[in-house]
Amino acid sequence: MPATPPLRARDVTFGYGDRVVFTGLDLTASPGQRLGLVGENGAGKSTLLRLLAGLESPRSGTVDGGGDIGFLRQELPFPATARFADVLEDALAAFRAAAARLDALADHLATRPEDTAALDEYGRLLDWAQAHDLWDADRRAKLVCAGLGLAGIADDRPLGTLSGGQRSRLALAALLVRRPETLLLDEPTNHLDDDAMDFLERHLTALPGVVVLSSHDRVFLDAVCTDVVDLDPALGGPRRYGGRYRDYLAEKRAERTRWEQRFAEEQAELRRLRHAVDVTAREVGQHRAPPDNAKMAFDYRGGRVQRQVSRRVRDARQRLAELERRQVRRPPEPVRFAAPPTAGPPGDGPVLTLRDVEVPGRFRLDRLDLDGTGRLLVTGGNGAGKSTLLAVLAGRLTPVSGNVGRAPGLRVGLLEQDTAFAEPERTARATYAAAVPEAAPALTELGLLPPRDVDRPVGSLSAGQRRRLALAILLAAPPHVLLLDEPTNHISLTLAEELSEALESAPGAVVVASHDRWLRRRWPGAHLPLVSENRG
């Protein structure tokens, strides 16, 4: 069987209306390579996957190769009345047909071995069957369903009775069972628990074909990818980085250092050239008086000096114009806290305490002491009470029983999962200005909202943009205790990395509730696991 041809995009340009997403994009993915797409929300990750799948057509350029391509759709193309088993049988249909055809050809060749056309077809089909592991397809279907947490679903269960997460996992399972030569996956870890993600990581790394995926799960990217494609790089166009996600991070840090160094060197050269144009090049020979007996010589030399000055000024102006034209932009400031709280609660003891606190059906906690610089990570499954605990700590929810103690003058800030503002008609800029000190940096300087969005009403911003605005307020006016509920949701991987680093130097106490595996594995402080009160 011929080898799977590489999946290629050549000089691709694509856009929606007046918005250009890609210009001159080149990408090649060969069998055995697993490419992870990263970049800001809106950078074009989903668009590129749809282009590679043939679901979108480029304005110019070509997309080809990849052999049999499978694209993970967010919704199953089946009616609600279809059964769970129908989806799996559809995924196995090609295997069933190939097995039946192989049997028919074998019977035919047993009586007519001289039929070269049938022999050639049998050889091609046998190669396909071996490459797609045909005889293990049924066992693989059971293993995939079990690995993705679907083993307990009855075969005759109608799809309309499944939850959204179950349908999403079934769509992924059907694609893995079909085992196409090229897999295109857009956020495949949505709705997966830790065990299912571990299974998916092992499954994908064992595949011989092409895999191109996007994901916000950094542990998943690090475990699966052989290359990372950054669609929103610091300089230039989209760039490909070899290695795992951690290798990509190391190279991005080195790239950032080189960018900062180049910017500093160019700014120094610009200052030197401007000084040369304005001052230095004009100073040559201006302060020497000619001797009385050398008037004619001085006039001659003076003319020559003036020509030299003119040439130096002209050269300096040319170099200045060229450098001003090609200079790199200033690197964006990384996320950081603007300043420590202006006044902290007195004393060195705990600033927040909980004793025998209970919110029935959500969580119960016997004891919690948080000091003024404490770091606490709260984990647990859905329904374990993580968000409820943060609401109690923030004073937005009063527990049914128990005591909550706060130091006098304590200011607590909470970044909620679903951020809303009291005046939705007010612009982002005005909302920010009303919430932070006068000396705080301008909203546009923080890099959390693009300039085009700062004067939009907050009510018209997306959920992710509203969270970024709320985060900007907390960074510019840090509270004594910072509470963050799933802080890496709805933000880019770059911003998630910067926020994690900023939290290490946050001026007060920090409590984070998160399911983010990358953050959890690198958390430097204390850890509080919660268990669902409804676990049965």
N, C-alpha and C positions, 0 to 999 in steps of 0.2 A: 504494500500500500504506500503511495507517495506520502512523503512527509508533509505535515500541515504547513502551508505557506505562512510566512510572517504576516501579522496584521499591520497594515501601513496606512498612515495619513500623510499625504504629500502636499505641501504648500496650500493648506486649507484655510480659507477665509469664510467666516460665518457670522451672521448677525440677525437681530430681530429689529425690523424697521430701521431707524437711524442708529441703533446701538450695535456696534461691532464687538463681538465676543472674541473672535480669533482673527488674526491676520498672519498669513504665511506660516501656519503651524505645521511642523513635521514631527511624526512620531512613528516608531517601529517597535513592535512587540513580537518576539520570537517564541516558539514553543519552549517551555521551561521557565519563561520569565513571568513574573507577577508584579505588575506595575500598580502602584498606589498613587491616586490623584489627590493632591492637596491644594488648598488655596482659600482665599476669602469666600464667604457666601456670595454667590453671584459671579464668581470668577469663571464659571463655565464647566465645572466638573460633570454635572448631569448632562449638559449639552454635548460635551465631547463623547460621553458614553453613548448617547443616542446617535451621534454621527457615526461612530464606529460600528454601531449595530445596524446602520442603514435606515434608521427611523427618521432621520433628518438628512437633507441634502445640502452640501456646502455651496456657497455662492460661487466659489472657484476652488480648484484643487481636486484631488481624488482621494478616495478611501477604498481600499481593496484588501484581499487576502483574509487570513484567519480561518479558512475552511468553514466548517459547521459552527455557526455562532449562536450562543445562547445568551439572552438578555434578561436580567431579573426585573420582571414587572411588579409594580407595587400592588396590583390587583389581579386576581386570577381570572382568566378569560373563560369562565364557566358560569352558568346560571346558579342562582341560590339553591335550586332544587337538586343540583348535581351532588353526588355522594363523594365522600372522602376518597374512596377507592377509585372513583372515576378519574380523579386527577392523577393518581399514581399509574393507573393503567394507560392513560394517555402518554405519560412520560416513558412508559415501557413499550409503547406501540412499535417503535422502530426495531426494538430487540425481538419482539414477538415475530414481526414480519421477516426479519433477517434469519431467525432460527427456522421458521417455516420454509423459507426459500432455500436455505442450506440443506434441509432434509430433502426437499424436492429435487434439488440438483444432484445430491448424492444418490438418490434412487435412480435418477435418469442416467447418471454416469456409470452406474453399476451395470446397466444393460447396453449403454452406448459410449464406451470409454473413448472412442475416436472423435467425439463431438468437441472440437477444440473451442468453439464459442462458449459452450456450457462450461468447459474446464476453466477457461479464462474468467468467466463470471464467478465461478465457485472460488477461484483463487482470490479475486478482488474482495468478494464478500467475506471470505475467511480472514483476510487481513483486517478488514473493518471490524469484524467480530472480536478479533484478538485485541485490536487497539482500543476498543470500547468495552472490553471485559464483559462480553455478552453473557457468558454462562454464569456469571456472578451477579447479574442484574437484580434478580429477585432478592437475594440475600442483601445486596447493597441497599435496596429500597428499604428493607426493614432496619438496617443499621442507621441509615440516614434519618429515618423518622424517629428512631429512638434517640439518636444524637441531638436532634433538634427539639426534643421534648414533645413529640407527637405520638409516642407509642401507645398511649392510653386511649386514643380516639378510635371509636368503632368504624369499621369499613363502610357501613351504611349510613353514617352520620351526614345529614345534609349540610352543604357548605354555609347555608344561610343561618345555621345555628352556631357556627364557630365565631369566636371573638376575632377582632381585627388582627390581633397579634398571632393567633393560630392560623388565620388565612395567610398572613405574611410569611410565616414559617413554612407553611405547606407549599407556597409558591417557590421558596428557596429549595425545599426538599425535592420538588419535582424537577427543578433544573439540575440539581446535583445527581439525581437518579438518571436523567437523560444523558449526562456526561458529554456535552458538546466539546469540540476541539478548542473552542475559545469561549471563555466565560466573561461576561461583562456585568459587574455587580455594583449597583448604586445603593450605598448604605445597607449592606446585607446584615449588619449586626443589630439593626433595629428589632426590638421585641425578643432579643435573645438574652437568656440569663448567662451567668459565668460558665456553667457547664456546657451549654450549647455553643458559646463562643469558642471555648477550648476545642470542642469537636470540629467546628468549622475551620479553625486554624489548621488542625492536623489534616483534615480532608483536602483543603486547598493546596497545602504544601506538598502533598503526595501526587497531585495531578501532573501529567506530562505536558499538557497543552499550555495555551496562553490564558492568563488571567489579568484583567484590568478592572480596578475597583476604586471606589471612593468610600471613605469612612471617617467618622470623627473619633473612632476608638483607637487611641494611639498604641495601646498594647497589641491590638489586632494588626495594625499596620506594621509594627515592629516584628511580629511573629511571622507574617505572611510574605511581605514584599521583598523582592530582590532589587527593586528600583523604586524611587519616588520621583514623580513628576510634579513640580511646583508650577501651578498656573498663575500664581500671583507673586512672582519673585521680587527681590529687592531691586535689582537692576536688570535691564534688558527684557527679552521675551521669556516665555515659558522655558524652564530649564529642567533637565533630567539629572538626578543624583543617583549614583550607584550605591547599592547596599541597603541596609535596613533603615527603619525610621530613625533610630538613634544615630546612625551614620549621617543621615540627612541633617539632623539637628546640629551635629558637630560641624559639618561643612557650612551650614547657615550661620553659625556663630563666627566662624573664620571669615566668611563672606562679609558679614556685618562689620567685623574689625577692619577688613580691607576697604570697605566702603567709607567708614568713618575716617580712616587714614587718608584715603584719596581726597575726600571732601576737605579735610583740614589742609592738606598740601595745596590743593587748588585755591582755597581761599587765601592762603599765605601768598601764593604766586600772584593772585589777583591784586592783593594789597600792594605787592612790590611793583607790579606793572603800573598800577594807577599812580603810585608815588613817582615812578620813573617818568610817566607822561606829564605829571603836574609839576615836578620839582627837579629830580635828579638830572634828567637829560638836558635841562635848561641851565644848569649851574656851571657847566664846563667853561672855564676861562672868563667868568663874569667879574672876578674880583682882582684881576691883575692889571695894573696900569702900565702902559708902554713907556720905555725909556725915551728920553728926548731925542737921542741919536738913532732911534730905530723906528721912526714913524712909518716909513714905507714898508719895512719888514713886518711890522705889527699889523698894518692894514691888510697885508697879504695873508699873514697867519690868522688874523681875526676872521677874514672871510672863510678860510678853510675850516676854522673852528665852528663857525656858524653853520656851514654845510654839514659838518659832523653832528652838530646838535640836531639839525633838522632831520638827518637820517636816523639818529637814535630815537627821536620822538616818533617818527613815522613807523620805525620797526616796533617800538614799544606799543604803539596804538594798534598795529596789526596783530601782534601777539595777544594783546588784551581783548580785541574783538573776537579772535578765534577761540580763546579760552572761555570768554563769556558765552559764546554760542554753544560750546560742547561740554560745559561744566556739569557735573552731576548735581542732582538736587540734594538738599540736606537730608540725611537719614531721619526717618520719623522717630520721635522720642518713644522709647519703650514705656509700657505701663508702669507707673510708680506712684507711691503716695506722696502728695504734695508737701505735707508737713505733719508733724505730730499734733495730737490734740492740744489745744491752747491751755487747758487746765485739766488735770487728772483727778480722779477721786483720791482722797487722802488715805494714807496707811499703806502697808506692804502686804496685807492679808488678801483673801479672796475678794473680788469685785462682784461676783455673782455666785450665789449658792442655791441649791435645790435640796429639799429634804422631803422624802416620802411623797413625791409628787406623782399624781395619777390623773390621766385623762382617759376615762373608761373607753375601751374599744380601740385606743390608739397606742398608749404606752404607759408604763409605770417605771419610775426611777427612784431608788432609795436615796441616793446621795450624789451630788455633783458640786465640786468646788473649782472655780475658774479664777486664776489670779490675773493681774493686770497685763501680763505678757504671755499668757497661756496660749497653747495651740492644741486644738481638739478636733479630731475627725470623727464624725458620726456616720455610721454605716448601717445597712440593713436593707432587706427587700422592700418591695412596694407594700405599703400598709403597715410598715414597722413603726411609723410615728416620727420619722426624721423631721419633716416639715412642721409637725405639731410641736415638737420639742423646741425648734427654733422660734416658733411663734410665742411659746411660753417664755423663753429667755428674753425675747424682744419686748415682752409686756403687752403683746397684742391678744393673748389668750390667757384667761385665768383658769388654772387647773381646778378640777372638782375638789381635790383634796391635796394637802401638803403645803409647804411653805416655799416661797421664792424670795430670797434676800438680795438686795442690790445696794452697793455702796452709794453714799450720798453724792449727788451731782453726776452720777454715771450717765453717759450718753451711749446708746446702743443703736447701731445701724443694721438693717436687714435688707439683703438682696433676695427678693422672692423669685420663685420660678415664673410666675405670671405677674409682671410689673404693670401697675396702673398708676396714673397720676390724677390728682384731684381736679385739675383744670385741663382737660384734653384739648381745648382750643388754643392753649398757650403754646408758643413755639418751643422747640428743644432748647434754643439759646436762652430764651427768657426763663424757662423752667430751671435751667442750670444756674443762671445768674442769681435767681431768687433764693437758691438753696445753699450757695457756697459763700465763703468770705470774699470780701472785695478784692483781696490780694491774690486770690486763687488764679491759676492759669486759665486762659480762655478755653472754652470748650473745643475750639478747633485745634488747639495745641496738643490735646491729649490723644488725638488719632483714633478715638473710639467711634466717632461718627464722621462720615465724609462731609465736606463743606456743603454739598448740595442738599443735605438733610437737616442742617442745624436750624434753618428757618422754617421748617415744616411744623405744623401742629403735632404735638406728641400723640394725639389720638389717631393720626394717620400713619404713624410709624409701625413697622412690623414688630412682632414680639421680641425678636432679637435686637432690634434697634432700641426699643424701650429699655431692655435690660442693659444695653451698653450705656445709655444715658444715666440710668440709676447707678451703674458702676462708676461712671465719671464723677457723679456727685459724691459718692463714698470715697473716691480717691482724692478728690480736691478738699474735702472736709472730713478727714478720718474721725470716726467715733472712738470711744474708749474700748468698745467691744464690737467687733465686726462679725456679723452672722451672714453666711453665704449658703444659699440653698441651691445645690446643683450649679455651681458657678460656671462650669465649662459648657453648659448647654447653650445652644444658639450662638456660639462664637466660633471664630476660626481657630485652627490648631495653633497658629502663630500667637494669637491673643491669649489662648489658653496657656501656652508656655510662658509668656510674659507675666500673666497674672500669677501663675504658680511661683515664679521667682520673686514677684513683688510681695507676695504673702509672707515670704521668709523674713522680710525686713519691715513688715507692717508695724506701725508704732504702738499699737495696743494689743488686746487679746483677739484671737481669731477662732471662730468655730465654723467648720465647714461640714455640710451634709452632702455626700456625693456617692454616686455609683461608678464614677470615673475610675477605671482600673489603673490607669497610668498615674493619676494623682494619688490614689490609695496606696500604690506600691512604693511611692516615693515620699510619703508623708513623714515629716520629721518629728511630729509631736505625739501627743497621747491619742488613743483610739477608743471610741465608745461604740460597741456594736449593739444595735437594738433588735429585738425579736418581736415579730408581729403578735399582738394580743389576740388576733383572730386565727391563729395557726391551727386551732382545733385540737 
